[in-house]
Amino acid sequence: MKCETKTRYEILQKDLKQLDTILYTLTPKKDITNPKKVLLIRYDGIGDMVSILPAIEELKQQFPKTIIDVVARKVTAQLLEN
């Protein structure tokens, strides 16, 4: 049963990568040299949230006028309150 699950997972993962590529290709490209708003969506664990904190700080430094919003679980949102 584990073998079948792994195979299905791998197939799903491959399909999602292909879909992501298609959506990226079809999405109109916008000028992001001066974004007005950025929305980050993180529903994973605390460690994953901690790992993106430097990226958020870099966004703040590179684009000081940009509004950065983060959608997160209640537990991980506490990391962003500072």
Phi, psi and omega in degrees: 000322180297322180299317179295318180297317179297318179297316178297320179298314180297320177296314179298318180298317179296317179298320179294322177296319179295318179296319178299318178297317179296314181296320179297319180294322183277342182286129178297135181278134179244158177288116180250025178287340179212071183292144177278320183219149174227133177242121176253133180243116181227109178250019183261200189279177182299316181300321179293322178293318179300323183292338179263356179303317177299325179294321178295318178297320178295320176300317180298320180288318182287327183228074186297336181269355183282137175275123180248116177249146179231127173262121184212167174292156183303319182297315183279338180297333180298333178293338185264358186292341180277000000 
